[in-house]
């Protein structure tokens, strides 16, 4: 029996140390504006009280250990991770309390041991006494208990054991190469060239028509010019005997002029037909552009 009690005390001490290493810590809050140390410690106790279910180091112990390491007014920055190392805590709570008369605003941050922000709570307490603010702060910190407990649970899990790599199997000898396949000549597919596209020849028919009109004009107009001023009868001495003379000069001149113009136009049209058959054809385009006094019709193409 005398040996049993020391063993039990040793087991209880080891379990207490293990639980202490798994508990988080709530750092003393920062009051804005700065207030009395007693008020700060009271609010610190309220924060720790709300985190009891998550497993938290007592507020008085936290203040003592941080003060021994010279850590004060630690809300954000590198001191938070240093405080977590000093407290051996998987998570810490930092807080800022804004006090305006009887109005309070609580800002609570839950940070893991690696300095990552995991969760936060922002809550007001309007027209509150110190006692009411104390209770409201405890309720606000209790909202972080579930996340804090989860972080502590993750920290308790042992690191995964890496299995030794399995030896690679020896590669099998490659099978003997297959003989090359005998390739037959591909079948010959006759290729027929597409039939040339037949181009329309509007200039040719216009040239033929213009030439025909020009020939007719000359055939009729030249004789009319020739008989202008000759007598209209066959009596002896017609210049004196006939009372009427042919007056065909106007009609002959007009027909002869039209005949010459038709032949000239047919030459131009024959050239345009030849040119359209011996050069790349460009599509004709047309458009209308508005102007101040009306519009302009534009037409573009090969001639």
VEXMITI-371349 format. One record per residue (C-alpha): residue number from 1; x, y, z. Coordinates in nm, 3 decimals, decimal comma. Each point is the difference from the previous one (the first is absolute). Layout:
N
(pt NUM; (X; Y; Z))
...
end
This chain:
303
(pt 1; (0,000; 0,000; 0,000))
(pt 2; (0,283; 0,238; 0,078))
(pt 3; (0,134; -0,046; -0,352))
(pt 4; (-0,343; 0,038; -0,163))
(pt 5; (-0,064; 0,362; 0,105))
(pt 6; (0,324; 0,143; -0,155))
(pt 7; (-0,086; -0,177; -0,325))
(pt 8; (-0,352; 0,145; -0,003))
(pt 9; (0,133; 0,350; 0,070))
(pt 10; (0,247; -0,038; -0,287))
(pt 11; (-0,275; -0,103; -0,243))
(pt 12; (-0,218; 0,293; 0,108))
(pt 13; (0,292; 0,242; -0,045))
(pt 14; (0,080; -0,137; -0,349))
(pt 15; (-0,367; 0,028; -0,104))
(pt 16; (-0,014; 0,357; 0,132))
(pt 17; (0,309; 0,099; -0,200))
(pt 18; (-0,143; -0,161; -0,316))
(pt 19; (-0,331; 0,182; 0,038))
(pt 20; (0,182; 0,329; 0,063))
(pt 21; (0,194; -0,040; -0,325))
(pt 22; (-0,327; -0,048; -0,192))
(pt 23; (-0,180; 0,301; 0,149))
(pt 24; (-0,023; 0,336; -0,171))
(pt 25; (0,061; 0,341; 0,149))
(pt 26; (-0,192; 0,325; 0,005))
(pt 27; (0,238; 0,297; -0,008))
(pt 28; (-0,082; 0,309; 0,210))
(pt 29; (-0,228; 0,236; -0,197))
(pt 30; (0,095; 0,347; -0,117))
(pt 31; (-0,233; 0,278; 0,118))
(pt 32; (-0,067; 0,290; -0,237))
(pt 33; (0,050; 0,252; 0,152))
(pt 34; (0,232; -0,144; 0,261))
(pt 35; (-0,173; -0,065; 0,330))
(pt 36; (0,072; -0,129; 0,347))
(pt 37; (0,197; -0,324; 0,036))
(pt 38; (-0,274; -0,140; 0,225))
(pt 39; (-0,261; 0,049; -0,277))
(pt 40; (0,231; -0,162; -0,253))
(pt 41; (0,058; -0,303; 0,228))
(pt 42; (-0,374; -0,033; 0,064))
(pt 43; (-0,074; -0,008; -0,372))
(pt 44; (0,291; -0,245; -0,045))
(pt 45; (-0,158; -0,234; 0,257))
(pt 46; (-0,334; 0,030; -0,183))
(pt 47; (0,158; -0,105; -0,332))
(pt 48; (0,165; -0,304; 0,163))
(pt 49; (-0,327; -0,087; 0,172))
(pt 50; (-0,180; -0,017; -0,334))
(pt 51; (0,267; -0,238; -0,138))
(pt 52; (-0,011; -0,257; 0,280))
(pt 53; (-0,164; -0,262; -0,222))
(pt 54; (0,285; 0,028; -0,253))
(pt 55; (0,269; -0,057; 0,268))
(pt 56; (0,176; 0,326; 0,083))
(pt 57; (0,285; 0,089; 0,233))
(pt 58; (-0,124; 0,213; 0,294))
(pt 59; (0,022; 0,373; -0,066))
(pt 60; (0,212; 0,070; 0,311))
(pt 61; (0,256; -0,264; -0,101))
(pt 62; (0,012; 0,139; -0,353))
(pt 63; (0,067; 0,353; 0,126))
(pt 64; (0,276; -0,120; 0,230))
(pt 65; (0,182; -0,207; -0,261))
(pt 66; (-0,020; 0,271; -0,268))
(pt 67; (0,117; 0,267; 0,244))
(pt 68; (0,301; -0,221; 0,086))
(pt 69; (0,092; -0,003; -0,370))
(pt 70; (-0,058; 0,375; -0,040))
(pt 71; (-0,300; -0,044; -0,234))
(pt 72; (-0,259; 0,275; 0,053))
(pt 73; (-0,268; 0,163; -0,214))
(pt 74; (0,015; -0,283; -0,253))
(pt 75; (-0,295; 0,021; -0,240))
(pt 76; (0,139; -0,052; -0,352))
(pt 77; (0,337; -0,056; -0,161))
(pt 78; (0,292; -0,230; 0,075))
(pt 79; (-0,049; 0,018; 0,377))
(pt 80; (-0,317; -0,214; -0,035))
(pt 81; (0,194; -0,296; -0,134))
(pt 82; (0,269; 0,056; 0,263))
(pt 83; (-0,269; 0,002; 0,272))
(pt 84; (-0,140; -0,329; -0,135))
(pt 85; (0,350; -0,152; 0,022))
(pt 86; (0,050; 0,122; 0,355))
(pt 87; (-0,340; -0,135; 0,108))
(pt 88; (0,049; -0,323; -0,202))
(pt 89; (-0,353; 0,056; -0,131))
(pt 90; (-0,139; -0,126; -0,333))
(pt 91; (-0,212; 0,317; -0,019))
(pt 92; (-0,023; 0,343; 0,160))
(pt 93; (-0,273; 0,264; 0,027))
(pt 94; (0,093; 0,366; -0,047))
(pt 95; (-0,254; 0,271; 0,068))
(pt 96; (-0,063; 0,371; -0,015))
(pt 97; (-0,278; 0,171; 0,197))
(pt 98; (-0,115; 0,347; -0,103))
(pt 99; (-0,160; 0,192; 0,286))
(pt 100; (-0,210; 0,311; -0,064))
(pt 101; (-0,180; 0,100; 0,320))
(pt 102; (-0,239; -0,291; 0,061))
(pt 103; (0,033; -0,140; -0,353))
(pt 104; (0,239; -0,288; -0,065))
(pt 105; (0,114; -0,169; -0,321))
(pt 106; (0,184; -0,336; 0,025))
(pt 107; (0,244; -0,116; -0,273))
(pt 108; (0,121; -0,359; 0,060))
(pt 109; (0,247; -0,185; -0,227))
(pt 110; (0,073; -0,376; 0,013))
(pt 111; (0,352; -0,069; -0,131))
(pt 112; (0,166; -0,343; -0,026))
(pt 113; (0,354; -0,078; 0,111))
(pt 114; (0,135; 0,080; -0,349))
(pt 115; (-0,139; 0,354; 0,005))
(pt 116; (-0,296; -0,065; -0,234))
(pt 117; (-0,332; 0,169; 0,071))
(pt 118; (-0,262; -0,274; 0,042))
(pt 119; (-0,308; 0,191; 0,119))
(pt 120; (-0,115; 0,332; 0,146))
(pt 121; (-0,293; 0,154; 0,188))
(pt 122; (-0,107; 0,366; -0,002))
(pt 123; (-0,284; 0,085; 0,239))
(pt 124; (-0,128; 0,322; 0,167))
(pt 125; (-0,146; 0,054; 0,344))
(pt 126; (-0,196; 0,325; -0,001))
(pt 127; (-0,076; 0,188; 0,325))
(pt 128; (0,143; -0,276; 0,221))
(pt 129; (0,129; -0,002; 0,354))
(pt 130; (0,341; -0,155; 0,064))
(pt 131; (-0,168; -0,318; 0,122))
(pt 132; (-0,220; -0,019; -0,311))
(pt 133; (0,306; 0,061; -0,221))
(pt 134; (0,185; -0,274; 0,192))
(pt 135; (-0,279; -0,252; -0,070))
(pt 136; (-0,039; 0,108; -0,365))
(pt 137; (0,375; -0,043; -0,055))
(pt 138; (-0,012; -0,353; 0,145))
(pt 139; (-0,285; -0,089; -0,238))
(pt 140; (0,190; 0,145; -0,298))
(pt 141; (0,315; -0,201; 0,077))
(pt 142; (-0,208; -0,318; 0,045))
(pt 143; (-0,088; 0,024; -0,373))
(pt 144; (0,364; -0,084; -0,078))
(pt 145; (0,004; -0,314; 0,217))
(pt 146; (-0,094; -0,248; -0,274))
(pt 147; (0,271; 0,122; -0,240))
(pt 148; (0,259; 0,009; 0,280))
(pt 149; (-0,083; -0,357; 0,105))
(pt 150; (0,034; -0,116; -0,360))
(pt 151; (0,346; 0,158; -0,030))
(pt 152; (0,109; -0,165; 0,325))
(pt 153; (-0,129; -0,337; -0,126))
(pt 154; (0,197; 0,037; -0,322))
(pt 155; (0,314; 0,082; 0,201))
(pt 156; (-0,042; -0,318; 0,208))
(pt 157; (-0,003; -0,232; -0,301))
(pt 158; (0,337; -0,166; -0,060))
(pt 159; (0,185; 0,070; -0,320))
(pt 160; (-0,061; -0,263; -0,269))
(pt 161; (0,261; -0,276; -0,015))
(pt 162; (0,175; -0,005; -0,333))
(pt 163; (0,029; -0,350; -0,142))
(pt 164; (0,328; -0,110; -0,144))
(pt 165; (-0,007; 0,004; -0,380))
(pt 166; (-0,062; -0,338; -0,153))
(pt 167; (0,279; -0,134; -0,220))
(pt 168; (-0,072; 0,042; -0,364))
(pt 169; (-0,053; -0,324; -0,191))
(pt 170; (0,268; -0,091; -0,247))
(pt 171; (-0,102; 0,086; -0,354))
(pt 172; (-0,094; -0,296; -0,214))
(pt 173; (0,206; -0,072; -0,307))
(pt 174; (-0,165; 0,149; -0,307))
(pt 175; (-0,169; -0,243; -0,241))
(pt 176; (0,173; -0,068; -0,331))
(pt 177; (-0,078; 0,261; -0,265))
(pt 178; (-0,274; -0,083; -0,245))
(pt 179; (0,086; -0,017; -0,369))
(pt 180; (-0,078; 0,320; -0,186))
(pt 181; (-0,341; -0,005; -0,164))
(pt 182; (-0,020; -0,025; -0,377))
(pt 183; (-0,157; 0,316; -0,127))
(pt 184; (-0,196; -0,017; -0,321))
(pt 185; (-0,013; 0,292; -0,234))
(pt 186; (-0,301; 0,220; 0,065))
(pt 187; (-0,268; -0,014; -0,266))
(pt 188; (0,022; 0,262; -0,267))
(pt 189; (-0,290; 0,239; 0,007))
(pt 190; (-0,053; 0,182; -0,328))
(pt 191; (-0,011; 0,372; 0,043))
(pt 192; (-0,209; 0,193; -0,241))
(pt 193; (0,053; 0,368; -0,034))
(pt 194; (-0,312; 0,205; 0,045))
(pt 195; (-0,161; 0,136; -0,309))
(pt 196; (0,098; 0,359; -0,063))
(pt 197; (-0,261; 0,247; 0,103))
(pt 198; (-0,178; 0,164; -0,288))
(pt 199; (0,020; 0,374; 0,021))
(pt 200; (-0,280; 0,217; -0,123))
(pt 201; (0,090; 0,233; -0,290))
(pt 202; (-0,231; 0,303; 0,011))
(pt 203; (0,253; 0,221; -0,182))
(pt 204; (0,012; -0,235; -0,298))
(pt 205; (-0,371; 0,021; -0,075))
(pt 206; (0,001; 0,374; 0,056))
(pt 207; (0,296; 0,031; -0,241))
(pt 208; (-0,176; -0,209; -0,266))
(pt 209; (-0,316; 0,208; 0,032))
(pt 210; (0,193; 0,326; -0,012))
(pt 211; (0,193; -0,112; -0,310))
(pt 212; (-0,321; -0,104; -0,174))
(pt 213; (-0,164; 0,334; 0,082))
(pt 214; (0,310; 0,184; -0,124))
(pt 215; (0,000; -0,187; -0,333))
(pt 216; (-0,368; 0,068; -0,053))
(pt 217; (0,052; 0,368; 0,079))
(pt 218; (0,282; 0,028; -0,252))
(pt 219; (-0,181; -0,201; -0,269))
(pt 220; (-0,302; 0,229; 0,023))
(pt 221; (0,167; 0,329; 0,093))
(pt 222; (0,268; 0,010; -0,270))
(pt 223; (-0,249; -0,039; -0,292))
(pt 224; (-0,218; 0,266; 0,154))
(pt 225; (0,294; 0,235; 0,004))
(pt 226; (0,078; -0,094; -0,358))
(pt 227; (-0,346; 0,080; -0,139))
(pt 228; (-0,040; 0,327; 0,187))
(pt 229; (-0,078; 0,285; -0,250))
(pt 230; (-0,074; -0,224; -0,299))
(pt 231; (-0,328; 0,044; -0,200))
(pt 232; (-0,294; -0,221; 0,085))
(pt 233; (-0,113; -0,055; -0,365))
(pt 234; (0,150; -0,161; -0,312))
(pt 235; (-0,089; 0,268; -0,260))
(pt 236; (0,257; 0,133; -0,244))
(pt 237; (0,216; 0,260; 0,167))
(pt 238; (-0,126; -0,093; 0,347))
(pt 239; (0,187; 0,282; 0,169))
(pt 240; (-0,224; 0,241; -0,192))
(pt 241; (-0,310; -0,208; -0,062))
(pt 242; (-0,059; -0,153; 0,349))
(pt 243; (-0,160; 0,225; 0,252))
(pt 244; (0,111; -0,204; 0,305))
(pt 245; (0,343; -0,107; 0,121))
(pt 246; (0,090; -0,264; 0,258))
(pt 247; (0,069; 0,153; 0,347))
(pt 248; (0,157; -0,302; 0,179))
(pt 249; (0,299; 0,174; 0,154))
(pt 250; (-0,132; 0,007; 0,364))
(pt 251; (-0,116; -0,363; 0,006))
(pt 252; (0,314; -0,120; -0,176))
(pt 253; (0,226; 0,191; 0,236))
(pt 254; (-0,178; -0,139; 0,307))
(pt 255; (0,004; -0,361; -0,124))
(pt 256; (0,360; 0,023; -0,113))
(pt 257; (0,103; 0,144; 0,337))
(pt 258; (-0,189; -0,274; 0,183))
(pt 259; (0,160; -0,259; -0,221))
(pt 260; (0,350; 0,127; 0,071))
(pt 261; (-0,077; 0,020; 0,375))
(pt 262; (-0,145; -0,355; -0,002))
(pt 263; (0,312; -0,141; -0,168))
(pt 264; (0,226; 0,188; 0,245))
(pt 265; (-0,205; -0,122; 0,296))
(pt 266; (0,012; -0,358; -0,131))
(pt 267; (0,380; 0,021; -0,009))
(pt 268; (0,009; 0,108; 0,365))
(pt 269; (-0,247; -0,271; 0,099))
(pt 270; (0,197; -0,270; -0,188))
(pt 271; (0,308; 0,110; 0,196))
(pt 272; (-0,186; -0,013; 0,330))
(pt 273; (-0,126; -0,351; -0,083))
(pt 274; (0,353; -0,115; -0,078))
(pt 275; (0,131; 0,152; 0,323))
(pt 276; (-0,275; -0,156; 0,212))
(pt 277; (0,086; -0,345; -0,134))
(pt 278; (0,376; 0,028; 0,057))
(pt 279; (0,030; 0,141; 0,353))
(pt 280; (-0,118; -0,092; 0,350))
(pt 281; (-0,355; 0,103; 0,052))
(pt 282; (-0,070; 0,225; 0,294))
(pt 283; (-0,355; 0,012; 0,137))
(pt 284; (-0,187; 0,315; -0,071))
(pt 285; (-0,112; 0,201; 0,297))
(pt 286; (-0,247; 0,282; 0,031))
(pt 287; (-0,086; 0,240; 0,277))
(pt 288; (-0,172; 0,325; 0,084))
(pt 289; (0,168; 0,276; 0,205))
(pt 290; (-0,209; 0,289; 0,137))
(pt 291; (0,111; 0,358; -0,075))
(pt 292; (-0,122; 0,344; 0,105))
(pt 293; (-0,217; 0,041; -0,309))
(pt 294; (-0,103; -0,362; -0,061))
(pt 295; (0,195; -0,323; -0,056))
(pt 296; (0,279; -0,149; -0,214))
(pt 297; (-0,034; -0,338; -0,173))
(pt 298; (0,334; -0,187; -0,012))
(pt 299; (0,066; -0,306; -0,218))
(pt 300; (0,328; -0,192; -0,007))
(pt 301; (0,110; -0,291; -0,221))
(pt 302; (0,210; -0,113; -0,296))
(pt 303; (-0,050; 0,147; -0,344))
end
